[in-house]
Amino acid sequence: MDEETVDRLVIEAKGGNTAAFAGIFDEYAAPIYRFIASRVKSPSDAEDLTQLVFVKALEALPRYEARGIPFGGWLFRLARNAIIDQVRTRRDHLPLVTAMTRETEEASPEAAAALRDDLDRVADALANLTDDQREVIELRFFAGLSVDEAAAAMGRQAGTIRGLQFRAIASLRRSLGIESGASATAPASSQTVTVEVRM
Amino acid sequence: MSAYDDNDPTALNRLEDLLDAYCDARLMPRGAILSRIRATVLAEAAASAVSAAAATRLQALAGSAPMIPRWTISSPFARRALAIGFAASLTLGTSLAVLAAPPGSPFYNARVSLETFVLPSGVDDRVAAHERLLVERLGEAQAAAARSDPAALAAALAAYRAEVEAATADVGNDAALLAHLEEELAKHTVVLTALEAQLPNDAAIDKAIDASSKAIVKLQARGENARPTHPPQGGGPGNGPSGSGHGQDGGE
């Protein structure tokens, strides 16, 4: 969905159009969920927080004014604040490494074990990032936000986001041992979903 | 070239594949999670839209309603004066409504009672007032018949009959007064008979004629024993014709 369409839906949703708000939900629910899931302990927490984010968005929508801030960035800022509030309240936030494990059920036991190893290494590599670097990866790769949207969500400049992303990628490659000229073979998952990253 | 060349597309693709696999395996919503969230959120959105629409309508209604000035009277004296003024206005208004009540109106009986209540106490004046009221009731009956208002006609004639009874009772034994009232009632009978010709099926007219005729008979009977207490001055009580008629003749 292009920005123009999103903006139109936002205007209509502000006017009380439930169908328009449904369009917004359908566009952003999965990315919001992935972003939240990457930062909380359990799927049920991710579900509760995703719901909370959209309810808060519904309440705050009449006050939303674009003013150069992409709607996606505004929405993810709500999600970010909801996560921060939840972590503050519950104090049981676990690092991403142990967040959720849901490997494919279709792979053979050997392939599943290999995939689990790969994913654990990714989780470890993410855990080694700084908080800001990890958040940029979560927003850019898991949620699929553009640089501007990620910048709006984190309240940073776009240049800062690019710098954080650059350093995060370098750190991840080192942690995962992906050297230049490495094989681009996909990991053992049979259900890989490519998340579109808006550069 | 460094082992970690930042611009190596193959290495970046490998990393991206790993992150995608991680995202898919550990972060993607499964089953009906998003459907559940969607149902809850959209129900909330629908409720919110309904509330907002209702609020807008209320606001519009409030905006279109005329502004009612709200003012208070701080002084107790002014409040009392206002209350007295209001009560006086109410009394005056009600009184005017009663005094002007036509036959058939809710206040007509009150008006008739009031007129009867304020009759003068002296016999001559009282009988003259009765005669005036009888003429008035008869006029009201004629007007009601003219505008085909049976309710008003019935009310006026009922009041007429009551007035006939009251006049007959109040006239006493003065021969001149008896004769004058008898003469008046005879005239009324003529008028009522004419009305009956217009409205042959109207029971109220029949009753009025009957009441008037019986009163005449009573007055004649009483006149036979009447005593000429004083000669009528200037044509009997009120402005009627001379009262030296039937009663005195009958008594001789």
Interface residues (C-beta under 8 A of the other chain):
Chain A: A13 G16 N17 T18 F21 A22 F25 D26 A29 A30 Y33 R34 A37 S38 P43 A46 E47 T50 Q51 F54 V55 L58 E59 A99 M100 T101 R102 E103 T104 L115 D118 L119 V122 A123 L126 I137 F141 F142 F166 I169 A170 L172 R173 R174 L176 I178 E179 S180 G181 A182 S183 A184 T185 A186 P187 S189 Q191 T192 V193 T194 V195 V197
Chain B: M1 S2 A3 Y4 D5 D6 D8 T10 A11 L12 N13 R14 L15 E16 D17 L18 L19 D20 A21 Y22 C23 D24 A25 R26 L27 M28 P29 R30 I33 L34 R36 I37 R38 T40 V41 L42 E44 A45 A46 S48 A49 A52 A53
